[in-house]
């Protein structure tokens, strides 16, 4: 039995993956839910049905719940949720394995919190299809110090890619459009969304969506924090 509490829809923790690319794969994010855990792995995979495995340091028996892949990588969800007693996970496929801490190292929080009204104000967007599709490879991942949800929507991460900048979000509720909020960084860069709503997703369920907003330009290497929807919350 999982002792993390809550329901399978609750997003509890967000853990960024290690920066290194291993055997053509990079673990970008680990999302902990009460009754499941989701991994986003970027790769150029040729196997249509890779057999991912998950284990932890207390012997929990995990089973793959969902798998989805796109041109950039895969999202793999396992159940049950990670017990609070587990301190480390191992995600593996064939001879490749990622060691993943179950909690992020504590950091000083950035002042400010997510503003629902600011998130609801869509930024001006581009509509060129070539621009919309342009992404490149992930370079850096920025996550919030804590999970904040407003109107059942939580910001998960900012991903600085070589040819775009992405914001990942998680929404619980009926299917709907999610206008792209304003985005800027601590270097003063102003970003323009490539579409008025999300351009893709890691996971789509009956009442949940882990989606992606995409922006131009790519984030500069000197950017150390991002403001989403009017408040600083990622670094």
FENCOR-V677044 format. One line per field, one symbol per residue. phi: phi as a letter, one per 40 degrees, with the letter a starting at -180 (. if undefined). psi: psi as a letter, one per 30 degrees, with the letter a starting at -180 (. if undefined). burial: # if it has 24 or more other ideal C-beta (glycine too) atoms within 12 Angstrom, else .. A space follows every 50 residues. Layout:
# FENCOR-V677044
phi = ???
psi = ???
burial = ???
This chain:
# FENCOR-V677044
phi = .cbcggbccccbabbccccccbfgbbccabbcbcbaabbbbcabcbccbc ccbbabcbgccbbccaaabaccibbbbbbcccccccbabbbbafccabcb ccacccbcccchacbcccccccccbcbcccccccagbcbabbbccacbbb fgbbccabbcbcbabbbbbbbbicdacbdcccaabccgcbbbccacbcba acabbcbbabbbcbbbcccccccbabbbghbcaba
psi = kkgflalffkjelkjkllflkjhgkkjekkjkleglkkkjkklikfkfik ikkklagggkjkkkelkklaffalkkkllalklffkfkljklkbgkkkkk kflkkklklkkllkjeeeffjklkllgkeeeefkealkelkkllflkkkk hgkkkelkjjlfglkkkklkkkalklkjkklkkllfggkkkkkflfalfa lekjaeglkjlkkklklkklffkflkjkgfkkgk.
burial = .#.#...##########.......###################.#....# .#.###...#.#.######..############..#..#####..#.#.# ##.#.....#..##...##...#.##.....#.##.#########.#### ..#########.##########.....########...#.#####.#### ###.#..############...#.###########
